[in-house]
């Protein structure tokens, strides 16, 4: 089964984090990234070297767009979480929705993804 790599995982991978590197080395399944994660990585680019590394990630992993359905589900996730007073960052709701709609677990170390209500069907894998 393919996985969706969260921004935190990608940042850790770029930084040479041992856990992220080991997870990446052990992956046998295909991996994707949300267009939102690509945006988050690009917004932090401050050098040509970093830009090249981020662009390489976008070429290595399929980038899944944030379309109408992703935005709609992210809104529904936030509405449910807001009712419970447990919102997560907006862009993370969009990343979660991307993974859910693509039928993939999210690979992350961010615990707030576990707050996504179970009826949405988000599976979380840590590294």
LINHU-V514714 format. One record per residue. RES is the residue in one letter. PSI is psi in radians with two decimals (none if undefined). OMEGA is omega in radians with two decimals (none if undefined). Layout:
<<RES,PSI,OMEGA> <RES,PSI,OMEGA>>
//
This chain:
<<X,2.39,3.10> <X,2.78,3.10> <X,2.75,3.06> <X,2.11,-3.08> <X,2.13,3.13> <X,2.82,3.13> <X,-0.73,-3.13> <X,-0.75,3.09> <X,-0.80,-3.11> <X,-0.70,3.08> <X,-0.78,3.12> <X,-0.69,3.11> <X,-0.81,3.11> <X,-0.56,-3.12> <X,-0.10,3.14> <X,0.38,3.11> <X,2.28,-3.07> <X,-0.73,3.13> <X,-0.77,3.13> <X,-0.74,3.12> <X,-0.76,3.14> <X,-0.73,3.12> <X,-0.81,-3.13> <X,-0.72,3.13> <X,-0.52,-3.09> <X,-0.15,-3.10> <X,2.22,3.04> <X,-0.29,-3.13> <X,2.77,3.06> <X,2.68,3.13> <X,2.59,3.10> <X,2.94,2.96> <X,2.59,3.06> <X,2.56,3.03> <X,-0.51,3.11> <X,-0.71,3.08> <X,-0.70,3.09> <X,-0.76,3.07> <X,-0.82,-3.12> <X,-0.72,3.11> <X,-0.77,-3.12> <X,-0.60,-3.11> <X,-0.26,3.14> <X,0.03,-3.11> <X,2.21,3.13> <X,0.01,-3.13> <X,2.77,3.10> <X,-0.62,3.13> <X,-0.80,3.13> <X,-0.72,3.11> <X,-0.78,3.13> <X,-0.70,3.14> <X,-0.72,3.12> <X,-0.74,3.11> <X,-0.60,3.09> <X,-0.68,3.09> <X,-0.76,-3.13> <X,-0.51,3.09> <X,-0.54,-3.10> <X,-0.66,-3.10> <X,2.49,3.09> <X,2.37,3.12> <X,2.09,-3.11> <X,2.18,-3.07> <X,2.72,3.03> <X,1.59,-3.06> <X,-2.95,-3.12> <X,-0.82,-3.10> <X,-0.69,3.10> <X,-0.83,-3.13> <X,-0.70,3.13> <X,-0.80,3.14> <X,-0.70,3.11> <X,-0.70,3.08> <X,-0.72,3.12> <X,-0.71,3.10> <X,-0.84,-3.12> <X,-0.65,3.11> <X,-0.80,3.12> <X,-0.77,3.14> <X,-0.63,3.11> <X,-0.69,3.09> <X,-0.55,-3.13> <X,0.01,-3.11> <X,0.57,-3.04> <X,0.71,-3.12> <X,2.64,2.98> <X,2.90,3.10> <X,2.44,-3.06> <X,-0.82,-3.12> <X,-0.55,3.08> <X,-0.57,3.04> <X,-0.66,3.10> <X,-0.67,3.09> <X,-0.74,3.09> <X,-0.79,3.14> <X,-0.67,3.10> <X,-0.84,-3.13> <X,-0.76,-3.12> <X,-0.88,-3.08> <X,-0.48,3.09> <X,-0.11,3.13> <X,0.59,-3.09> <X,2.54,2.98> <X,2.67,3.07> <X,2.36,3.09> <X,2.02,-3.03> <X,2.84,2.95> <X,0.04,3.12> <X,2.01,-3.10> <X,-0.43,-3.06> <X,-0.30,3.07> <X,-0.43,3.11> <X,-0.22,3.09> <X,-0.21,3.11> <X,2.18,-3.10> <X,2.41,-3.04> <X,-0.51,-3.11> <X,-0.25,3.07> <X,-0.34,3.03> <X,0.45,3.11> <X,2.22,3.04> <X,2.31,-3.08> <X,2.25,3.03> <X,2.35,3.13> <X,2.95,-3.14> <X,none,none>>
//
